[in-house]
């Protein structure tokens, strides 16, 4: 089946879906009012230097200050001061990241202006993760002005082609700089690759010139919006078609491809049917499925996703799948094999990053554990994001990491539940009733009126009037006061309030 990119664009939001072999593999979303900042390059100002953390907080004109670790620091001022003439000459930068042994206080001072790039989006209460080592992505190559290195995409399998691409870059890169050759460069002419390299080097030298002309914090270079990033990064030779449902978006992406990647212009089409495009391709259903805590497996088993502050836990359950009663190990193996592929699919679709623990069903045979791990490894090779997984332990656990550069699908689309404050649970009416009784004992001696008014959710009041009627009568005798229980519709089950007045 075909691989396609499906774009749903509206005035408020752009959504891009990558469909591989007829199955939704990745989903990207961006709202116009809160565009992502990953990849943006700023002239920032140092707000605080924290020697104990070997880090600094940098003002980059965002709601929260960015975080820069000493290992990501780079002194651009040295390069800027040595630019020659009109800025066309690119000075040789350092060969890599600064030593971790160097103290952050020796690198920068509060109030100093530095050039940084956003490496990771702000997430939750944390500001953006910053780096001083800039990378400028083009269509065919990624320019790294601070690192002397040439990398070739691992997806380019031909050794002859890899040597050609390396030669082209090596012969034309500025001294001391680096490039990564992208997968889409395979079989692309030398001229197109050189043009891409020249554009990125010119962009870099222009930024260095502007650095001295503007006051911090200042946005020196902004990443394109999601529509153009998708065309640049995802619209590769193995994508047969890019389908857009908005005329304005279609015009923009067509102009972009005509200029930067003319060989792909004929593969862009405008969707014109009346049915919403994400409904037509079954994408909306998959998005809703990706927000669920539990994901059913075809065999009858299931995956359960639980997010904590530090990690994501994925539990594999057999569920209804019992297999052959004579071979429990075979039943468990089949469930785990299916789960291994589905877990990776869900990690990509949900964009889950950080530490991930997968709890497979225990297998006694070491060969079966190895088979499940190999299946997991093979599935991870399709993931564009960097991952690292350890072998299955004797307890059936896989520890893995997945690079996190933006919010997960759940974080992007959902807020913590206002009823449970994100706990995923609420107190029972019995628990709340017991809390009310304890609060009456605390507050009654301090109240002046002859009646204590208790407001709570109707189900809690009903429980007090029926199950705990004897307790209420006892409290009225002990404190010589009437207790008036009043149900408040629309209130949270954990809500209650005590007063000695009718209001």
Steps between C-alpha positions, in 0.01 A plus 500: 500500500606861442674746732336842506496826694154633587472867599198652673543878508266756654537860613568386857691175462706285264513121536727271298456123497759257367338184365733206431365191323148624562550542877527830690857505637561855620287806568625859528290794620565872524266781603566840351464678835768286671745390232787284617842656556725195451768590248465877549825691546516794743734766627436434868599665826638305797262543795653267759812285518472191723845350570347219707301381196770596246227684312350840432156644434477708183237757402385413147180706496283208611265465796760288683876547487694241301741253660859469373739236639873560491549206261288689244681834537687653205672840482370667185627844594849384402375416150294816462788728593718339236260517206674653203357771281142435395465177694550267208801335666398245759757470782595150613303421818589257776514128429235387745325549830673663792658273760274405790795579731473872424294702750193679365605814689813519283290486183242771554388774736156637587394761249723362224350457152541164328370322190295187566260263326196327649576127514183393681159663529383631841314219675270542798668724756840480329635756258662418167826301496763707321827424326781713370577247226286613210355271234333644191288247310465528126327276252799276430748575780516629856770760564689488834726808518655410838604139436753367249316187392340337197216256552306298244148374568502134597201446273721553195615143447715525187866531595577657164235767553622565855854559371373740231299705750788511747734621225260777393467630855868460591618697198258790555445549872657804675799408718410368844128463430284192462211364296261210534378365167130414516334188357325700229843589352539151353542524121466880512739694275813666638367841391185478713693389807756781453221755464345380825838525675561853370157621614556368854851648528367838379217480754755434776730790407200735477398400852847568635488847341159575652614387844691828557223714355208402726422508872426183695273316528451481124382230260774469238356210302161332522428146391231475226148411608383138513374494141836594348700293752296196402574565132870549573553211744232238430432530126764250391530271199306222673197730542277465198269794564445804720128582529384840632140599576545881493558710187727753670709225660512318166631815330769556766631143499494492119708819480741364760554170319529672161785711635687254723401156371349530150503127440223460759255762374297253297437287808296767682121497468209704636230303682154607384251246641233616747592248769769639737839375386598342835167317510545374146837344584392366841743727684259652753415155636868418546564829681222425749644151545842655572354704787360193677678347798430146379565375147343167397708249305355291218571183696275616785782626720565866572758767574457738794689832495569686824698827515692609807723802554814298424394237247229328298403145595343265246337185638425203271193293597372177345138606553256270320771320302543155653647319199563131533430370849780247456774759435485810719850610392389510135198712595722746686752511216239583238358778717844647568599490132188690402551740791861576400393636163196681637702668776739654247209608282334668798824669613534657155135593471479644853850651472596367842854588602734464795538182704260221404452171687320218316369220722461198275330189631759274668651235272693205638687417179798732440469438125149643507619809685767547235244459221274767650795737545607452137145580390510816710838597352378450144196719566715775655709523182201663330493775763645834386570598859814375675428203729706268717357178646661249736436126477202346679584428863414179685194684633372571148590872511649707219662829593528744213535868421351701215624849424248764601500827306133601522190429703326166471162478329324482838689801635420699186130413481401458864503683834511326839151399612351784712309246711798294610784750436664250267509215754270286290287426808249677726408428859197281562186646659575291807843663535359851457222427753761391754697819438185707559439327833857572610471863390176542700685378811776757436282799414191458720664626824609817317162586345261747662165406340260230614494340156790358300440509125680238293514541121616208288432307180150335508632141501717578803207665680282195422767273650512711818119506532462126457812300584646749749173624650595367843835682490330831415250455787785431739685817392186708551474374860871545576515861380134592576455631148279423205691371193336603173619296201456673161567340161673720239449382142783548258763488771807273495455176699784610732349844567354588840468813713390570860350821634273624779286722277236427237691668213 
